[in-house]
Amino acid sequence: MPTLGNDYLKSIVSASETPSVSIYQPTNRKHPENLEDPIRFKNLVTKIEESLNRDFAVREVRALMEPLRKLQEDAAFWNHTLEGLVVLASPTRFDVFKLPRTVPELAIVANTFHVKPLLRYVQSADRYQVLAIAEDKLALFEGYRYALDPLALPKVSGAIRTPASSDPRAEVVVGQGIEGYFRMVDQAVTEDISKPAGVPLILAGLSENLTPFRNAAKNPFIVADAISGVDPFALDANALRDRAWAVMEPHYLARLAKLNEDFGLAASREQGTGDLSDAARAAVAGRIGVLLIDADQVQPGTIDPTTGAIRADELCDPKVDDKLDDLAELVIKTGGEVVIVPTDRMPTKTGLAAIYRY
């Protein structure tokens, strides 16, 4: 399964494959509330099947429906859900993501994927990851301010993990010296986790492990501060999350402050804008390098992806047609960076702040 990040978003925003199936569903972490989740998913899959049957051949429909039905019947999968579920399916793709944030309920068949709810999660400024490291253990997590959840560990050459359990903190057998082992862990995490996600990585561990790991590590996403002075493998999930956010919050606030400063300077030089019409034309031309989007603001309507022309429509569903999200998709397609920012940290009241490349 691919890692959620800018590269993945760019690949699916640019993809055009018919049919493209997009399913978004809010889910529940706890029993008995999560008993409703597979039922709701079944209803969404039924809608997808009805839509496919209207426009596609039986063989095409059957090929797309098979993995959806299999997921629907996977009891183990539904016993370990989070707040949101995303399923993107096509003749060449079947990607499933559990998100720690809720999403609107949607079931869409089109010639492109519907990615707006996924974009809102992936591009949020408060995402981070945690690597807990010891001589004989490692674990990975991803989270934001209010949640921290385990990630699958990458394969590390020269190390053997014990069979996976519900707890991701899997013991390892070191095949080389500790320095060589730390280098291999760093390389695997950098290539398989950090680069695809593109979010800060917080180290967690005792000082006798963190110091040699930092000496061996070359991961550019590692932040200077760490969760230290305590064995992270002895912490419960809530305690680890609280310590992680204590490390992450200053970086998060500093990043938002720098983005605001950069926008103010760019706007003063006419190299940035908070106007949607100007930003839409600039996005089509590939001129936007960084785009800040208000996390809570929705502007119903669409942006023409070839001309930048704006169509406002108060009657359309804002969960599906949002000009700000259309703008973000255009920026991603042209290699720009999109950051979802809380309302009180935005430098404008218009829902966007664009910094031009030139």
Secondary structure, 3 states (H helix, E strand, C coil): CCCCCHHHHHHHHHCCCCCEEEEEEECCCCCCHHHHHHHHHHHHHHHHHHHHHHHCCHHHHHHHHHHHHHHHCCHHHHCCCCCEEEEEEECCEEEEEEECCCCCCEEEEECCCCCHHHHHHHCECCCEEEEEECCCEEEEEEEECCEEEEECCCCCCCEEECCCCCCCCEEEEECCCHHHHHHHHHHHHHHHHHHHHCCCEEEECCHHHHHHHHHHCCCCCEEEEEECCCCHHHCCHHHHHHHHHHHHHHHHHHHHHHHHHHHHHHHHCCCEECCHHHHHHHHHCCCEEEEEEECCCCCEEEECCCCCCEEECCCCCCCCCEHHHHHHHHHHHCCCEEEEECHHHCCCCCCEEEEECC
